[in-house]
Amino acid sequence: YFPDDGAYAPEGDSFWVKGKSRADVILRAPVADLGGGRYVSKTITAVTMGLQNGAEPGRVSVSTGAESRSLTMKPAETARFRLTMPRGVPYHRDENPTSYLYVVTFGTTAGFTPFLDAANSSDSRFLGAHVRLVPEYADAETTVWRPAGQ
């Protein structure tokens, strides 16, 4: 989930943090259906970050609340690293099984507008860093759940 305007909408499995911006991203761990009305709630134990800086040098920062990283990056430089996650916040929607929420905060100090830098681009967004997140999951709890009236 993208609760603020510091990032652009996802493009497949990645997204752009806006240039010279701060963005919060809320991750929601899945709930796996084991069959027979049994579900296992997952937690996120760590996240592997894939970052690519934009066309201008700058700092890109990432914080999970349990661990942080701040990188001085060259234009188009890439980085890949793993950060641990704090304990998730339990989320209950109606009578559904519990899922867990996590906030990851990103920051960029530079940005660029692709159509100003490349003759073949029509992208007018102010881009900072391109992000791909790969969560690592663990089982939290198993519950039995049936929709109301069943």
C-alpha positions, 0 to 999 in steps of 0.5 A: 500500500502507498499511503502518501504521494512520495512514490509512483504506482507500482509497475509490475513488481517494482515502483519508483520513489519520487525525486527528492522525496520521502515515501512510506510503503505498507507491506501486508503479509499473506495468509495461506489457505491450508484447506478445510477452513484452516489458514496460516498467517505469515510474518515478514522476517526480512526484505531484500531490497533491489534499488536502482538510483535515477540519472542524478547522483544522490543518497537513497535511504531505506528504513524498516523500523528494525534496520536502516541503510543509507547509500550514496549512489552514482547515476543508474547505480544499483544496490541489493541488500537485506534488511530485517523487519520488526514485529508486524502489526496485527490486522483484522478485517471483519472476521478474516484471519489475522494478517500482519502489516509493516512499514518501510520508509524510503528517501531520495535526495536527487531526481530526474525527469526522463523526457528531459534527459532522453529524446525517446522518452515521454515520461514526465515524472520526477523520478528518484530511485527504482525499488523492488522488494522481495519479502521473506516469510515465516509462519506466525499462527494457524487459525480455523476460520469460516465465513459468517453464516457457515 
